[in-house]
């Protein structure tokens, strides 16, 4: 389970980031899973 604080923090970061940065992070996270 992921902490709600972590989720809300990550969501806030995604709002500030460009779509290119989001794509890079999604790729990195999918490798970790």
mmCIF file as Biopython writes it, N, C-alpha, C and O atoms, coordinates in Angstrom:
data_model
#
loop_
_atom_site.group_PDB
_atom_site.id
_atom_site.type_symbol
_atom_site.label_atom_id
_atom_site.label_alt_id
_atom_site.label_comp_id
_atom_site.label_asym_id
_atom_site.label_entity_id
_atom_site.label_seq_id
_atom_site.pdbx_PDB_ins_code
_atom_site.Cartn_x
_atom_site.Cartn_y
_atom_site.Cartn_z
_atom_site.occupancy
_atom_site.B_iso_or_equiv
_atom_site.auth_seq_id
_atom_site.auth_asym_id
_atom_site.pdbx_PDB_model_num
ATOM 1   N N  . UNK A ? 1  ? 0.842  -1.210 0.000   1.0 0.0 1  A 1 
ATOM 2   C CA . UNK A ? 1  ? 0.000  0.000  0.000   1.0 0.0 1  A 1 
ATOM 3   C C  . UNK A ? 1  ? 0.875  1.257  0.000   1.0 0.0 1  A 1 
ATOM 4   O O  . UNK A ? 1  ? 1.926  1.304  0.639   1.0 0.0 1  A 1 
ATOM 5   N N  . UNK A ? 2  ? 0.417  2.259  -0.726  1.0 0.0 2  A 1 
ATOM 6   C CA . UNK A ? 2  ? 1.172  3.508  -0.806  1.0 0.0 2  A 1 
ATOM 7   C C  . UNK A ? 2  ? 0.526  4.548  0.104   1.0 0.0 2  A 1 
ATOM 8   O O  . UNK A ? 2  ? -0.698 4.667  0.162   1.0 0.0 2  A 1 
ATOM 9   N N  . UNK A ? 3  ? 1.360  5.287  0.804   1.0 0.0 3  A 1 
ATOM 10  C CA . UNK A ? 3  ? 0.861  6.312  1.712   1.0 0.0 3  A 1 
ATOM 11  C C  . UNK A ? 3  ? 0.129  7.412  0.946   1.0 0.0 3  A 1 
ATOM 12  O O  . UNK A ? 3  ? 0.559  7.810  -0.137  1.0 0.0 3  A 1 
ATOM 13  N N  . UNK A ? 4  ? -0.971 7.898  1.507   1.0 0.0 4  A 1 
ATOM 14  C CA . UNK A ? 4  ? -1.716 8.972  0.841   1.0 0.0 4  A 1 
ATOM 15  C C  . UNK A ? 4  ? -0.878 10.239 0.739   1.0 0.0 4  A 1 
ATOM 16  O O  . UNK A ? 4  ? -1.013 11.002 -0.218  1.0 0.0 4  A 1 
ATOM 17  N N  . UNK A ? 5  ? -0.011 10.465 1.727   1.0 0.0 5  A 1 
ATOM 18  C CA . UNK A ? 5  ? 0.851  11.645 1.679   1.0 0.0 5  A 1 
ATOM 19  C C  . UNK A ? 5  ? 1.789  11.561 0.486   1.0 0.0 5  A 1 
ATOM 20  O O  . UNK A ? 5  ? 2.030  12.557 -0.197  1.0 0.0 5  A 1 
ATOM 21  N N  . UNK A ? 6  ? 2.320  10.358 0.236   1.0 0.0 6  A 1 
ATOM 22  C CA . UNK A ? 6  ? 3.225  10.167 -0.896  1.0 0.0 6  A 1 
ATOM 23  C C  . UNK A ? 6  ? 2.471  10.369 -2.201  1.0 0.0 6  A 1 
ATOM 24  O O  . UNK A ? 6  ? 2.981  10.993 -3.131  1.0 0.0 6  A 1 
ATOM 25  N N  . UNK A ? 7  ? 1.245  9.835  -2.266  1.0 0.0 7  A 1 
ATOM 26  C CA . UNK A ? 7  ? 0.445  9.977  -3.486  1.0 0.0 7  A 1 
ATOM 27  C C  . UNK A ? 7  ? 0.134  11.441 -3.776  1.0 0.0 7  A 1 
ATOM 28  O O  . UNK A ? 7  ? 0.268  11.893 -4.913  1.0 0.0 7  A 1 
ATOM 29  N N  . UNK A ? 8  ? -0.277 12.179 -2.756  1.0 0.0 8  A 1 
ATOM 30  C CA . UNK A ? 8  ? -0.627 13.586 -2.966  1.0 0.0 8  A 1 
ATOM 31  C C  . UNK A ? 8  ? 0.605  14.404 -3.333  1.0 0.0 8  A 1 
ATOM 32  O O  . UNK A ? 8  ? 0.522  15.337 -4.132  1.0 0.0 8  A 1 
ATOM 33  N N  . UNK A ? 9  ? 1.755  14.051 -2.744  1.0 0.0 9  A 1 
ATOM 34  C CA . UNK A ? 9  ? 3.001  14.744 -3.078  1.0 0.0 9  A 1 
ATOM 35  C C  . UNK A ? 9  ? 3.396  14.462 -4.519  1.0 0.0 9  A 1 
ATOM 36  O O  . UNK A ? 9  ? 3.790  15.368 -5.254  1.0 0.0 9  A 1 
ATOM 37  N N  . UNK A ? 10 ? 3.289  13.203 -4.915  1.0 0.0 10 A 1 
ATOM 38  C CA . UNK A ? 10 ? 3.629  12.828 -6.288  1.0 0.0 10 A 1 
ATOM 39  C C  . UNK A ? 10 ? 2.680  13.513 -7.271  1.0 0.0 10 A 1 
ATOM 40  O O  . UNK A ? 10 ? 3.098  13.956 -8.340  1.0 0.0 10 A 1 
ATOM 41  N N  . UNK A ? 11 ? 1.391  13.597 -6.899  1.0 0.0 11 A 1 
ATOM 42  C CA . UNK A ? 11 ? 0.416  14.241 -7.781  1.0 0.0 11 A 1 
ATOM 43  C C  . UNK A ? 11 ? 0.746  15.718 -7.961  1.0 0.0 11 A 1 
ATOM 44  O O  . UNK A ? 11 ? 0.653  16.251 -9.066  1.0 0.0 11 A 1 
ATOM 45  N N  . UNK A ? 12 ? 1.130  16.376 -6.870  1.0 0.0 12 A 1 
ATOM 46  C CA . UNK A ? 12 ? 1.498  17.792 -6.949  1.0 0.0 12 A 1 
ATOM 47  C C  . UNK A ? 12 ? 2.715  17.978 -7.847  1.0 0.0 12 A 1 
ATOM 48  O O  . UNK A ? 12 ? 2.789  18.937 -8.615  1.0 0.0 12 A 1 
ATOM 49  N N  . UNK A ? 13 ? 3.669  17.051 -7.746  1.0 0.0 13 A 1 
ATOM 50  C CA . UNK A ? 13 ? 4.857  17.125 -8.606  1.0 0.0 13 A 1 
ATOM 51  C C  . UNK A ? 13 ? 4.469  16.965 -10.068 1.0 0.0 13 A 1 
ATOM 52  O O  . UNK A ? 13 ? 4.977  17.681 -10.931 1.0 0.0 13 A 1 
ATOM 53  N N  . UNK A ? 14 ? 3.563  16.021 -10.349 1.0 0.0 14 A 1 
ATOM 54  C CA . UNK A ? 14 ? 3.140  15.787 -11.732 1.0 0.0 14 A 1 
ATOM 55  C C  . UNK A ? 14 ? 2.465  17.031 -12.316 1.0 0.0 14 A 1 
ATOM 56  O O  . UNK A ? 14 ? 2.614  17.325 -13.502 1.0 0.0 14 A 1 
ATOM 57  N N  . UNK A ? 15 ? 1.722  17.758 -11.476 1.0 0.0 15 A 1 
ATOM 58  C CA . UNK A ? 15 ? 1.057  18.961 -11.968 1.0 0.0 15 A 1 
ATOM 59  C C  . UNK A ? 15 ? 2.078  20.016 -12.384 1.0 0.0 15 A 1 
ATOM 60  O O  . UNK A ? 15 ? 1.831  20.795 -13.304 1.0 0.0 15 A 1 
ATOM 61  N N  . UNK A ? 16 ? 3.225  20.040 -11.704 1.0 0.0 16 A 1 
ATOM 62  C CA . UNK A ? 16 ? 4.235  21.056 -11.992 1.0 0.0 16 A 1 
ATOM 63  C C  . UNK A ? 16 ? 5.150  20.650 -13.141 1.0 0.0 16 A 1 
ATOM 64  O O  . UNK A ? 16 ? 5.812  21.496 -13.741 1.0 0.0 16 A 1 
ATOM 65  N N  . UNK A ? 17 ? 5.187  19.354 -13.447 1.0 0.0 17 A 1 
ATOM 66  C CA . UNK A ? 17 ? 6.136  18.863 -14.437 1.0 0.0 17 A 1 
ATOM 67  C C  . UNK A ? 17 ? 5.565  18.884 -15.848 1.0 0.0 17 A 1 
ATOM 68  O O  . UNK A ? 17 ? 4.351  18.911 -16.050 1.0 0.0 17 A 1 
ATOM 69  N N  . UNK A ? 18 ? 6.462  18.869 -16.805 1.0 0.0 18 A 1 
ATOM 70  C CA . UNK A ? 18 ? 6.058  18.770 -18.203 1.0 0.0 18 A 1 
ATOM 71  C C  . UNK A ? 18 ? 5.737  17.322 -18.537 1.0 0.0 18 A 1 
ATOM 72  O O  . UNK A ? 18 ? 6.094  16.418 -17.781 1.0 0.0 18 A 1 
ATOM 73  N N  . UNK A ? 19 ? 5.073  17.096 -19.650 1.0 0.0 19 A 1 
ATOM 74  C CA . UNK A ? 19 ? 4.684  15.736 -20.034 1.0 0.0 19 A 1 
ATOM 75  C C  . UNK A ? 19 ? 5.907  14.868 -20.307 1.0 0.0 19 A 1 
ATOM 76  O O  . UNK A ? 19 ? 5.869  13.657 -20.090 1.0 0.0 19 A 1 
ATOM 77  N N  . UNK A ? 20 ? 6.993  15.478 -20.782 1.0 0.0 20 A 1 
ATOM 78  C CA . UNK A ? 20 ? 8.210  14.709 -21.046 1.0 0.0 20 A 1 
ATOM 79  C C  . UNK A ? 20 ? 8.793  14.169 -19.753 1.0 0.0 20 A 1 
ATOM 80  O O  . UNK A ? 20 ? 9.217  13.015 -19.689 1.0 0.0 20 A 1 
ATOM 81  N N  . UNK A ? 21 ? 8.812  15.009 -18.717 1.0 0.0 21 A 1 
ATOM 82  C CA . UNK A ? 21 ? 9.332  14.567 -17.422 1.0 0.0 21 A 1 
ATOM 83  C C  . UNK A ? 21 ? 8.447  13.477 -16.842 1.0 0.0 21 A 1 
ATOM 84  O O  . UNK A ? 21 ? 8.946  12.516 -16.254 1.0 0.0 21 A 1 
ATOM 85  N N  . UNK A ? 22 ? 7.128  13.622 -17.004 1.0 0.0 22 A 1 
ATOM 86  C CA . UNK A ? 22 ? 6.202  12.592 -16.516 1.0 0.0 22 A 1 
ATOM 87  C C  . UNK A ? 22 ? 6.480  11.260 -17.194 1.0 0.0 22 A 1 
ATOM 88  O O  . UNK A ? 22 ? 6.501  10.218 -16.539 1.0 0.0 22 A 1 
ATOM 89  N N  . UNK A ? 23 ? 6.691  11.291 -18.490 1.0 0.0 23 A 1 
ATOM 90  C CA . UNK A ? 23 ? 6.937  10.055 -19.231 1.0 0.0 23 A 1 
ATOM 91  C C  . UNK A ? 23 ? 8.211  9.384  -18.730 1.0 0.0 23 A 1 
ATOM 92  O O  . UNK A ? 23 ? 8.238  8.167  -18.553 1.0 0.0 23 A 1 
ATOM 93  N N  . UNK A ? 24 ? 9.257  10.157 -18.501 1.0 0.0 24 A 1 
ATOM 94  C CA . UNK A ? 24 ? 10.514 9.595  -18.003 1.0 0.0 24 A 1 
ATOM 95  C C  . UNK A ? 24 ? 10.310 8.934  -16.647 1.0 0.0 24 A 1 
ATOM 96  O O  . UNK A ? 24 ? 10.822 7.841  -16.403 1.0 0.0 24 A 1 
ATOM 97  N N  . UNK A ? 25 ? 9.558  9.596  -15.759 1.0 0.0 25 A 1 
ATOM 98  C CA . UNK A ? 25 ? 9.328  9.054  -14.420 1.0 0.0 25 A 1 
ATOM 99  C C  . UNK A ? 25 ? 8.467  7.802  -14.497 1.0 0.0 25 A 1 
ATOM 100 O O  . UNK A ? 25 ? 8.715  6.840  -13.769 1.0 0.0 25 A 1 
ATOM 101 N N  . UNK A ? 26 ? 7.465  7.796  -15.362 1.0 0.0 26 A 1 
ATOM 102 C CA . UNK A ? 26 ? 6.611  6.615  -15.514 1.0 0.0 26 A 1 
ATOM 103 C C  . UNK A ? 26 ? 7.441  5.422  -15.964 1.0 0.0 26 A 1 
ATOM 104 O O  . UNK A ? 26 ? 7.240  4.305  -15.489 1.0 0.0 26 A 1 
ATOM 105 N N  . UNK A ? 27 ? 8.372  5.659  -16.880 1.0 0.0 27 A 1 
ATOM 106 C CA . UNK A ? 27 ? 9.235  4.575  -17.365 1.0 0.0 27 A 1 
ATOM 107 C C  . UNK A ? 27 ? 10.114 4.061  -16.233 1.0 0.0 27 A 1 
ATOM 108 O O  . UNK A ? 27 ? 10.278 2.852  -16.071 1.0 0.0 27 A 1 
ATOM 109 N N  . UNK A ? 28 ? 10.680 4.977  -15.450 1.0 0.0 28 A 1 
ATOM 110 C CA . UNK A ? 28 ? 11.550 4.574  -14.347 1.0 0.0 28 A 1 
ATOM 111 C C  . UNK A ? 28 ? 10.764 3.798  -13.299 1.0 0.0 28 A 1 
ATOM 112 O O  . UNK A ? 28 ? 11.253 2.792  -12.784 1.0 0.0 28 A 1 
ATOM 113 N N  . UNK A ? 29 ? 9.549  4.250  -12.972 1.0 0.0 29 A 1 
ATOM 114 C CA . UNK A ? 29 ? 8.741  3.576  -11.964 1.0 0.0 29 A 1 
ATOM 115 C C  . UNK A ? 29 ? 8.310  2.198  -12.438 1.0 0.0 29 A 1 
ATOM 116 O O  . UNK A ? 29 ? 8.253  1.262  -11.641 1.0 0.0 29 A 1 
ATOM 117 N N  . UNK A ? 30 ? 8.006  2.058  -13.722 1.0 0.0 30 A 1 
ATOM 118 C CA . UNK A ? 30 ? 7.574  0.756  -14.240 1.0 0.0 30 A 1 
ATOM 119 C C  . UNK A ? 30 ? 8.716  -0.250 -14.163 1.0 0.0 30 A 1 
ATOM 120 O O  . UNK A ? 30 ? 8.480  -1.449 -14.013 1.0 0.0 30 A 1 
ATOM 121 N N  . UNK A ? 31 ? 9.956  0.234  -14.266 1.0 0.0 31 A 1 
ATOM 122 C CA . UNK A ? 31 ? 11.106 -0.668 -14.137 1.0 0.0 31 A 1 
ATOM 123 C C  . UNK A ? 31 ? 11.261 -1.128 -12.695 1.0 0.0 31 A 1 
ATOM 124 O O  . UNK A ? 31 ? 11.692 -2.252 -12.441 1.0 0.0 31 A 1 
ATOM 125 N N  . UNK A ? 32 ? 10.909 -0.259 -11.748 1.0 0.0 32 A 1 
ATOM 126 C CA . UNK A ? 32 ? 11.066 -0.606 -10.331 1.0 0.0 32 A 1 
ATOM 127 C C  . UNK A ? 32 ? 10.003 -1.602 -9.877  1.0 0.0 32 A 1 
ATOM 128 O O  . UNK A ? 32 ? 10.231 -2.368 -8.940  1.0 0.0 32 A 1 
ATOM 129 N N  . UNK A ? 33 ? 8.854  -1.596 -10.528 1.0 0.0 33 A 1 
ATOM 130 C CA . UNK A ? 33 ? 7.743  -2.445 -10.074 1.0 0.0 33 A 1 
ATOM 131 C C  . UNK A ? 33 ? 7.921  -3.910 -10.394 1.0 0.0 33 A 1 
ATOM 132 O O  . UNK A ? 33 ? 7.058  -4.724 -10.066 1.0 0.0 33 A 1 
#
